[in-house]
């Protein structure tokens, strides 16, 4: 059988470049299961870290001095509230926090130690550096009450009790001194402000008195009112003159006096005078009558001209009368123009005089108003300063009163109790050691899990690799000698035998195009993954099915197939490649097996170069014709280049990986190298699979138990 052309891939073992990447959910599940397996195998790591941490905590507890706790109680006393007094207030939201920090402050600690040294306690214990023992102070507020519990803890019970009493005494005294200091500063500041406001008030009052002495406010107000009334009268008179002037101009414009060329007034004064002509001088009355007469004569002339000729005596008489009336009209018009000019000049002079008077009286009104406003401003300053002065005096009295009143909100309800031994710190250290030790152990196991990329189940292989698994071989218990006996035709290890039969069926029924593969290479990424054992057992399984099988040992570097089969190492493949005519002499039957065996021969030097020659291709062609299946056991991919050289020449390759041993990184790199050499991967063989895993599909059926398909039930029943 010829190898399929390059690029042809088997449906089960070919590489699908468009295969989807494994989902993050599946990877998370695999990591969880791997973490559980690591916990089962490395259970001693959390136990060890837990032991170390607990031992360290025990040593710390034994070395540490015992702790004694003393308690005292403060409470918020009842106070008389004086509405007019200025009380010292604190922020209610941060009150407890402020008091806690004050009780823990270094200043109060120094004051307390000094008071103990000079007070009732004869001696304050000191360490080697002359420092007093440390006392830890904590403050907590009782829920739904105004009671505050103060706790002090230290190594000396007598000193702890005395220190807590002294601390509370110094705390109350410090609060009183601080209150006096604050109230004293406030009193001094307010007194200074009172003196300053007193000086300002006196200065404002003096300025108002001086103004009243030089100005009579009553007279100023009367003058201002009179000037305002007269100013209003003048503005009314000016408005009348302006209206009269406008009416005069309108009447003159209508009469035509503004146009000196106007000589015919008959049409202008034909109608009765309008309201706008009321301002014209009296001479315009004669002018009006003359215009009316000229107009009547002209109308009579036009009426007679319809029946009489121009030379008729009546017509001549009317023309003469019109001329006389026109002459009289011109005379009246001239007189009216002169009188109109005189009236205009008179109105203009009156307006100018009134405007001058208005300006003078406006200045008087402004001056009077300015003096009145100045007086009001001085009065306002006096009132404002007086109000501020009164408030400061009241505040001064309130501060002086509150200075002498005890305003302390907290008082000692219960003095320090006798110091008692407490084990809170010891319990906390033990609990912290337990949690830290357990967390450290689990963290180390988790770190090992993250760094361990070995395959633990077939599900991980399916999710990580794109090549299909064609064989799933269980992990079997080793014999006393440390090895595993080869598979026999009637082997009692039913689960083990069935897994190889399944692998045989997968090879025999691969969905491939054309002839089925005969020459199959069996390799792995690194040594000790079980490929040689798989090659022997698979050859026997194929032979038991009636096939002619040849097992070829092509691992020229390090092989032990001849030892497993009990056959000599020479002659073998090396001699065959050097002398292709010696095929029948080098092939030998496997001891106790039904297949033929071709050992490696005497391989020295660069024997892998023999696989590149024409002789190897001829040998493979002869083996295809003589046997139904030729299984070639080669060296691992990353041990020598033999497998990469053989893979393109055979019909297909079975890639072996071992559970809990094969690295995912190395397996991917090995498969990638084979794919780069145009190899055809028939599939993966997962060796030493965990039979207790849910992903393992076989179970022991030799004892006659009813089958329990995992695909249906999920949990197979196994024979113990």
C-alpha positions in Angstrom: 0.0 0.0 0.0 1.4 3.4 -1.1 1.3 6.2 1.4 -1.5 8.7 0.6 -0.3 11.9 -1.1 0.8 14.8 0.9 -2.0 16.9 2.2 -4.5 13.9 2.5 -5.6 13.5 6.1 -7.5 10.8 7.9 -10.8 12.0 9.3 -10.0 10.8 12.8 -6.4 11.8 13.0 -6.0 14.6 10.6 -5.3 18.1 11.8 -8.3 20.4 11.6 -6.9 23.9 11.4 -10.3 25.4 12.0 -11.1 23.4 15.1 -12.5 25.6 17.9 -10.3 26.3 20.9 -11.3 24.7 24.2 -13.7 26.7 26.2 -12.7 28.5 29.4 -15.5 26.7 31.3 -14.1 23.2 30.4 -10.5 24.3 31.3 -11.8 25.6 34.6 -13.4 22.2 35.3 -10.2 20.3 34.3 -8.1 22.5 36.6 -10.6 22.0 39.5 -10.4 18.2 39.0 -6.6 18.4 38.7 -6.4 20.4 41.9 -8.5 17.8 43.7 -6.1 15.1 42.4 -3.1 17.1 43.5 -4.7 17.5 46.9 -5.1 13.7 47.2 -1.5 13.2 46.2 0.1 16.1 48.0 -2.1 16.1 51.2 1.0 16.2 53.2 1.9 19.7 52.0 -1.0 21.5 53.8 -0.4 19.2 56.8 3.3 20.2 56.8 2.7 23.9 56.4 0.0 23.7 59.1 2.3 22.0 61.4 5.1 24.5 60.8 2.8 27.5 61.4 1.3 26.0 64.5 4.7 25.2 65.8 5.9 28.7 65.2 2.7 30.1 66.9 3.2 27.8 69.9 6.8 29.0 70.2 5.7 32.6 70.0 3.0 32.0 72.7 5.5 30.2 75.0 8.0 33.0 74.6 5.6 35.8 74.9 4.7 37.2 78.4 1.1 36.8 79.6 -1.4 39.5 79.1 -3.5 41.1 81.8 -6.6 43.3 81.1 -8.1 45.9 83.4 -11.4 47.7 82.6 -12.8 51.1 83.6 -16.1 52.7 82.7 -16.8 56.3 81.7 -20.3 57.7 81.3 -21.8 60.9 80.0 -23.1 62.8 83.0 -26.2 65.0 83.1 -25.6 68.8 82.8 -27.7 71.9 83.3 -28.2 73.6 80.0 -27.9 77.4 80.3 -29.5 79.0 77.2 -27.5 82.2 77.4 -24.2 80.6 78.1 -21.6 79.8 75.4 -20.8 76.1 75.9 -17.8 74.3 74.4 -19.0 71.8 71.8 -17.4 68.9 70.0 -18.1 67.2 66.7 -20.7 64.5 67.7 -19.9 62.3 64.7 -16.2 62.0 65.6 -16.5 62.4 69.3 -15.7 58.8 70.3 -12.9 58.6 67.8 -11.3 61.8 69.1 -11.5 60.6 72.7 -10.0 57.3 71.8 -7.0 58.9 70.0 -6.7 61.3 73.0 -6.5 58.4 75.5 -3.9 56.6 73.3 -1.8 59.8 72.7 1.8 59.9 73.8 1.2 63.1 75.8 -1.3 61.4 78.1 1.0 58.4 78.4 3.9 60.6 79.6 1.6 62.5 82.0 0.3 59.2 83.4 3.7 57.7 83.9 4.9 61.0 85.7 1.8 61.0 87.9 2.4 57.3 88.9 6.0 58.1 89.7 5.1 61.1 91.9 1.8 59.7 93.2 0.6 56.6 95.0 2.7 54.0 93.2 6.1 53.6 94.7 7.9 52.2 91.7 7.2 52.1 88.0 8.8 49.0 86.4 11.4 49.7 83.7 13.0 47.5 81.1 16.7 47.3 80.3 16.5 50.6 78.3 14.8 52.4 81.2 11.4 52.5 79.5 8.2 51.7 81.3 6.3 48.6 80.1 3.9 49.1 77.2 0.3 49.3 78.0 -2.3 48.9 75.1 -5.4 51.0 75.5 -8.7 50.3 73.7 -12.0 52.2 73.8 -15.4 50.9 72.9 -18.9 52.3 73.3 -21.7 50.2 74.7 -24.6 50.0 72.1 -27.6 52.1 72.8 -26.1 53.8 75.9 -23.8 56.7 76.8 -21.3 54.3 78.6 -17.8 54.0 77.3 -15.6 51.1 78.3 -11.8 51.7 78.5 -9.5 48.7 78.6 -5.8 48.5 79.3 -3.7 45.4 78.7 -0.1 44.7 79.6 2.2 42.1 81.2 2.2 43.5 84.8 -1.2 43.3 86.4 -0.6 45.8 89.2 1.0 48.3 86.8 -1.9 47.9 84.3 -4.5 48.7 86.9 -2.6 51.7 88.3 -1.9 52.9 84.8 -5.5 52.8 83.8 -6.6 54.8 86.9 -3.9 57.3 86.3 -4.8 57.6 82.6 -8.4 58.4 83.3 -7.5 60.9 86.0 -5.0 62.6 83.6 -7.6 62.5 80.8 -10.3 64.4 82.9 -7.6 66.9 84.1 -6.3 67.4 80.6 -9.8 68.1 79.3 -10.4 70.7 82.1 -7.1 72.4 81.4 -7.8 72.4 77.7 -11.2 73.9 78.3 -9.8 76.6 80.5 -7.2 77.4 77.9 -9.6 77.5 75.1 -12.1 79.6 77.1 -9.3 82.0 78.2 -8.2 82.6 74.7 -11.8 83.1 73.6 -12.4 85.5 76.5 -9.3 87.5 75.6 -10.2 87.7 71.9 -13.8 88.7 72.7 -12.6 91.4 75.2 -10.3 92.8 72.5 -13.2 93.0 70.1 -15.4 94.7 72.7 -12.8 97.4 73.2 -12.4 97.9 69.5 -16.2 98.2 68.9 -16.4 100.6 71.8 -13.9 102.9 70.1 -15.7 102.6 66.8 -19.1 103.4 68.4 -17.7 106.5 70.1 -16.1 107.7 66.8 -19.5 107.2 64.9 -21.4 109.0 67.6 -19.0 112.0 67.6 -19.2 112.3 63.8 -23.1 112.3 64.0 -23.0 115.0 66.8 -20.6 117.2 64.8 -22.8 117.0 61.7 -26.0 117.9 63.7 -24.3 120.9 65.2 -23.3 122.3 61.8 -26.6 121.4 60.0 -30.2 121.9 61.0 -31.9 118.7 59.7 -35.4 120.1 60.0 -34.6 123.2 57.9 -32.7 121.0 55.4 -35.8 118.8 55.0 -38.1 121.9 54.5 -35.8 123.4 52.0 -35.5 120.2 50.1 -39.3 119.8 50.0 -39.9 123.5 48.9 -37.2 123.3 46.2 -38.7 120.1 44.9 -42.2 121.6 44.6 -40.9 124.7 42.8 -38.8 122.6 40.5 -41.9 120.6 39.6 -43.8 123.8 38.8 -41.0 125.1 36.6 -40.9 121.8 34.7 -44.7 122.0 34.1 -44.3 125.6 32.8 -41.5 124.6 30.5 -43.6 121.8 29.1 -46.5 124.3 28.4 -44.2 126.6 26.5 -42.9 123.7 24.4 -46.4 122.6 23.6 -47.4 126.2 22.6 -44.4 126.5 20.4 -45.1 123.3 18.6 -48.7 124.3 18.0 -47.5 127.7 16.6 -45.1 126.0 14.3 -47.8 123.7 13.1 -50.3 126.5 12.4 -47.7 128.5 10.6 -46.8 125.5 8.5 -50.4 125.0 7.6 -50.9 128.7 6.8 -47.8 128.7 4.6 -45.9 131.4 6.6 -42.8 129.3 6.5 -42.7 129.7 2.7 -42.2 133.4 1.8 -43.1 132.7 -1.9 -46.7 131.8 -1.0 -49.0 134.5 -2.2 -52.2 132.7 -2.8 -54.0 132.0 0.5 -57.5 131.6 -0.8 -57.4 127.8 -0.8 -55.6 127.7 2.7 -58.2 129.8 4.5 -61.2 128.6 2.7 -62.2 126.4 5.5 -62.7 127.3 9.2 -59.5 127.5 11.3 -58.3 124.2 12.9 -57.3 123.7 16.6 -53.6 124.0 15.6 -54.2 127.6 14.4 -55.2 128.8 17.8 -51.7 130.1 18.6 -51.5 132.5 15.6 -51.6 136.3 16.3 -54.7 138.3 15.9 -53.8 139.7 12.5 -54.4 136.4 11.0 -58.1 137.0 11.4 -58.1 139.7 8.7 -55.9 137.5 6.6 -58.5 134.7 6.9 -61.3 137.0 5.9 -59.4 138.3 2.9 -58.6 134.7 1.8 -62.3 133.8 2.1 -63.3 136.9 0.1 -60.8 136.0 -2.7 -62.0 132.5 -2.7 -65.7 133.5 -3.0 -64.9 135.9 -5.9 -63.1 133.3 -7.8 -65.9 130.9 -7.4 -68.4 133.4 -8.6 -66.1 134.2 -11.6 -65.9 130.5 -12.5 -69.7 130.1 -12.3 -70.4 133.2 -14.6 -67.6 132.2 -17.0 -69.8 129.3 -18.1 -72.5 131.7 -19.5 -70.7 135.0 -20.1 -67.7 135.9 -22.2 -64.5 137.4 -20.7 -65.3 140.9 -22.1 -68.7 141.0 -20.5 -69.0 143.9 -18.0 -69.8 141.6 -15.1 -66.8 139.5 -15.9 -64.6 142.6 -16.0 -66.0 143.9 -12.8 -65.3 140.5 -11.0 -61.7 140.5 -12.2 -61.2 144.0 -10.8 -62.7 142.9 -7.5 -60.5 139.8 -7.4 -57.4 142.0 -8.0 -58.4 144.3 -5.1 -59.0 141.4 -2.7 -55.7 139.8 -3.7 -53.9 143.0 -3.0 -55.5 143.2 0.4 -54.6 139.5 1.0 -50.9 140.2 0.3 -51.0 143.1 2.8 -52.5 141.0 5.5 -50.0 138.1 4.9 -47.0 140.4 5.3 -48.3 141.7 8.6 -49.0 138.1 9.8 -45.5 136.9 9.0 -43.9 139.8 11.0 -46.2 139.1 14.0 -45.4 135.3 13.8 -41.7 136.0 14.0 -42.2 138.1 17.1 -44.2 135.5 18.9 -41.6 132.8 18.1 -38.8 135.0 19.6 -40.9 135.6 22.8 -41.6 131.8 23.3 -37.9 131.0 22.8 -36.8 133.5 25.5 -39.4 132.2 28.0 -38.2 128.6 27.5 -34.6 129.6 28.0 -35.4 131.5 31.2 -37.4 128.5 32.6 -34.6 126.1 31.8 -32.0 128.2 33.6 -34.2 128.3 36.7 -34.7 124.5 36.5 -30.9 123.9 36.6 -30.4 126.2 39.5 -33.1 124.6 41.6 -32.0 121.1 40.7 -28.6 121.9 42.2 -30.3 123.1 45.4 -32.4 119.9 45.6 -29.3 117.7 45.1 -27.3 119.6 47.8 -30.2 119.2 50.3 -30.6 115.5 49.5 -26.9 114.9 49.9 -26.8 116.4 53.4 -29.9 114.5 54.4 -28.3 111.2 53.1 -25.1 111.9 55.0 -27.1 112.4 58.1 -28.9 109.1 57.5 -25.6 107.3 56.9 -24.1 108.5 60.1 -27.2 107.4 62.0 -27.0 103.9 60.3 -23.3 103.5 61.3 -24.1 104.4 64.9 -27.0 101.8 65.0 -24.9 99.1 63.4 -21.9 99.6 65.7 -24.2 99.8 68.7 -25.8 96.4 67.8 -22.4 94.7 67.4 -21.2 96.2 70.6 -24.2 94.9 72.5 -23.8 91.4 71.1 -20.1 91.3 72.0 -20.8 92.4 75.5 -23.4 89.7 75.9 -21.0 87.1 74.5 -18.3 88.3 76.8 -20.5 87.8 79.8 -21.5 84.3 78.5 -17.9 83.2 78.0 -16.9 84.5 81.4 -19.8 82.5 82.9 -19.1 79.3 81.1 -15.4 79.4 82.0 -16.2 78.8 85.6 -18.8 76.0 84.9 -17.8 72.4 84.7 -18.8 71.3 81.1 -17.0 67.9 81.0 -19.3 65.4 79.3 -17.6 62.2 80.5 -17.0 61.2 84.1 -15.5 58.1 85.7 -18.4 55.7 86.5 -16.2 52.8 87.6 -12.4 53.0 88.3 -10.0 50.4 86.9 -10.8 46.9 87.9 -8.1 44.4 89.0 -6.2 43.1 86.0 -7.1 39.6 84.9 -5.3 37.2 82.6 -6.6 37.1 79.0 -6.0 34.5 76.3 -7.4 36.5 73.4 -4.1 37.2 71.8 -3.0 33.5 72.1 -6.3 32.4 70.6 -5.9 34.9 67.8 -2.3 33.8 67.1 -3.4 30.2 67.0 -6.3 30.9 64.7 -4.1 33.0 62.4 -1.5 30.2 62.4 -4.1 27.7 61.4 -5.5 29.9 58.6 -2.1 30.9 57.4 -0.7 27.4 57.5 -3.7 26.0 55.6 -3.7 28.8 53.1 0.1 28.4 52.5 -0.3 24.7 52.0 -3.3 25.1 49.6 -1.5 27.8 47.9 1.6 25.6 47.3 -0.6 22.8 45.9 -2.5 25.3 43.7 0.9 26.6 42.5 2.0 23.1 41.7 -1.3 22.6 39.9 -0.9 25.7 37.8 2.7 24.8 36.8 1.8 21.1 36.2 0.7 20.8 32.6 0.6 17.0 32.6 -2.5 15.3 31.2 -4.5 13.6 33.9 -7.6 12.6 31.9 -8.7 12.0 28.4 -11.1 15.0 28.7 -8.0 17.3 29.1 -6.5 15.8 26.0 -9.7 16.4 24.0 -9.9 20.0 25.2 -6.2 20.8 24.6 -5.3 18.9 21.4 -7.0 18.7 18.1 -6.0 15.1 17.4 -8.5 12.4 18.3 -7.9 9.8 21.0 -8.1 6.4 19.3 -7.0 4.3 22.3 -7.5 4.6 26.1 -5.4 2.2 28.0 -5.9 1.8 31.8 -3.3 2.0 34.5 -2.5 -1.5 35.8 -0.9 -2.5 39.1 2.7 -3.4 38.6 4.0 -6.9 39.5 6.5 -7.6 42.2 9.4 -7.2 39.9 8.4 -3.7 39.1 7.2 -4.5 35.6 4.0 -5.3 33.7 3.6 -8.6 31.9 2.7 -8.6 28.3 -0.9 -9.2 27.2 -2.0 -12.7 26.5 -4.8 -14.1 24.3 -6.7 -15.3 27.4 -5.6 -12.6 29.7 -7.5 -12.4 33.0 -7.1 -8.6 33.0 -10.3 -8.1 31.1 -10.3 -4.3 31.3 -6.7 -4.2 30.1 -7.4 -6.6 27.2 -10.6 -4.8 26.2 -8.8 -1.5 25.9 -6.4 -3.0 23.4 -9.2 -4.6 21.4 -10.8 -1.2 21.3 -7.5 0.3 19.9 -7.4 -2.5 17.4 -10.9 -1.8 16.2 -10.1 1.9 15.9 -7.2 1.1 13.6 -9.1 -1.4 11.6 -12.1 0.8 11.1 -10.5 4.2 10.6 -12.7 6.3 8.2 -10.0 6.8 5.5 -10.2 7.2 1.8 -8.7 4.4 -0.2 -6.7 1.5 1.3 -6.4 1.2 5.0 -3.0 2.0 6.6 -0.7 -1.0 6.9 2.6 0.5 8.0 2.0 2.3 11.3 4.6 4.2 13.3 4.3 4.2 17.1 6.1 7.1 18.9 5.9 9.5 21.7 7.3 12.9 22.8 9.7 11.7 25.5 10.8 8.3 26.9 9.0 6.2 29.5 5.5 6.9 28.1 4.9 3.2 27.3 5.1 3.1 23.5 7.1 -0.1 23.3 4.7 -2.0 25.6 1.8 -0.7 23.5 3.5 -1.7 20.3 4.0 -5.3 21.5 0.5 -5.7 23.0 -1.1 -4.1 19.9 0.8 -6.4 17.6 -0.4 -9.4 19.6 -4.0 -8.1 19.6 -3.9 -7.6 15.8 -2.4 -11.1 15.4 -5.1 -12.8 17.5 -7.7 -11.3 15.1 -6.2 -13.4 12.3 -3.9 -10.7 10.7 -0.4 -11.2 9.6 1.6 -8.8 11.8 5.2 -7.7 11.9 6.6 -5.7 14.8 9.7 -3.7 13.8 12.1 -2.3 16.4 13.2 0.9 14.8 14.5 2.5 18.0 18.2 2.3 17.1 19.3 4.4 20.1 17.9 2.5 23.0 15.6 -0.4 22.6 14.5 -3.3 24.8 11.8 -4.9 22.7 14.0 -8.0 22.1 14.3 -8.3 25.9 10.5 -8.2 26.3 10.1 -10.8 23.6 13.1 -13.0 24.6 14.7 -12.8 21.2 18.3 -11.9 20.2 19.1 -8.4 19.1 21.0 -9.4 16.0 20.6 -9.6 13.1 17.9 -7.0 12.7 16.8 -3.9 10.9 20.3 -2.4 10.6 21.6 -5.5 8.8 18.5 -5.6 6.6 18.9 -2.0 5.5 22.5 -2.7 4.6 21.6 -5.9 2.9 18.0 -5.7 1.6 18.2 -9.4 0.3 18.4 -10.7 3.9 14.7 -10.0 4.7 13.7 -13.6 5.4 16.8 -14.3 7.5 16.3 -11.3 9.9 12.6 -11.7 10.5 12.0 -14.0 13.5 8.9 -15.2 15.4 8.2 -13.5 18.7 8.5 -15.8 21.7 5.0 -16.9 22.8 3.3 -14.6 20.3 1.6 -15.0 17.0 3.3 -12.2 15.2 6.7 -11.8 13.5 9.5 -9.6 15.0 12.2 -7.6 13.4 14.8 -6.5 16.0 16.9 -3.4 15.7 20.2 -5.2 14.9 23.6 -3.9 15.7 23.1 -0.1 15.6 26.2 2.0 16.0 27.0 5.5 14.8 24.4 7.6 12.9 22.2 4.7 12.1 19.2 7.0 11.6 20.7 8.0 8.2 19.7 4.5 7.0 16.0 5.6 7.1 16.7 8.2 4.4 18.0 5.8 1.8 16.2 4.0 -1.0 16.8 0.7 0.7 14.3 1.5 3.5 11.6 2.5 1.0 12.1 -0.8 -0.8 12.0 -2.8 2.5 8.7 -1.0 3.5 7.2 -1.9 0.1 8.1 -5.6 0.5 6.7 -5.6 4.1 3.4 -4.1 2.8 3.0 -7.0 0.4 4.0 -9.7 2.9 2.1 -8.6 6.0 -1.3 -7.2 6.8 0.0 -4.8 9.5 3.5 -3.5 10.1 4.0 -1.8 13.5 7.2 0.2 13.8 8.4 1.1 17.3 10.6 4.2 17.0 12.5 6.4 19.4 10.7 9.4 21.0 10.4 12.6 18.9 12.6 14.7 21.2 15.3 11.9 21.7 16.4 11.5 18.1 15.3 12.5 14.7 14.4 8.9 13.8 10.6 9.3 14.4 10.5 12.6 12.4 12.3 10.8 9.5 10.1 7.7 9.5 6.8 9.4 9.9 6.5 10.8 6.3 7.3 7.3 4.9 4.7 5.3 6.7 0.9 5.1 6.3 0.2 6.7 9.6 1.5 7.5 13.1 0.1 6.6 16.5 1.2 9.1 19.1 1.4 7.8 22.7 1.1 10.0 25.8 1.0 8.9 29.4 -1.4 10.0 32.0 0.1 12.1 34.9 3.4 12.1 33.1 3.2 13.6 29.6 3.6 17.3 29.4 1.1 19.2 27.3 3.7 21.6 26.1 6.0 18.7 24.9 3.1 16.8 23.4 2.0 19.8 21.4 5.5 20.5 20.2 6.0 16.8 19.2 2.7 16.7 17.2 3.6 20.0 15.6 7.0 18.7 14.5 5.3 15.6 13.0 2.8 17.8 11.2 5.6 19.9 9.8 7.2 16.8 8.3 3.9 16.0 6.5 3.1 13.2 8.8 -0.4 11.6 9.0 -1.4 11.3 12.6 -3.9 8.4 13.0 -4.7 9.5 16.5 -3.5 9.6 20.1 -3.1 6.7 22.5 -3.7 7.7 26.1 -1.7 5.3 28.2 -2.1 4.6 32.0 -5.4 6.3 32.3 -7.0 6.6 35.7 -9.7 4.0 35.9 -11.3 5.7 38.8 -12.0 8.8 36.7 -15.5 9.4 35.4 -14.1 9.9 31.9 -12.8 6.3 31.7 -15.4 4.2 29.8 -14.3 0.5 30.6 -15.0 -1.6 33.6 -14.3 -5.2 34.7 -16.9 -7.5 33.1 -15.0 -10.7 33.6 -16.9 -11.7 36.8 -20.2 -11.8 34.9 -21.7 -8.5 36.2 -24.3 -6.8 34.1 -22.8 -4.0 31.9 -23.4 -0.5 33.1 -22.8 1.9 30.3 -21.4 5.1 31.6 -23.0 7.0 28.8 -26.4 6.1 30.2 -25.8 6.0 33.9 -22.7 8.2 34.4 -21.1 5.9 37.1 -19.9 2.4 36.0 -19.8 -0.4 38.5 -16.3 -1.8 38.8 -15.3 -5.3 40.0 -13.1 -5.2 43.0 
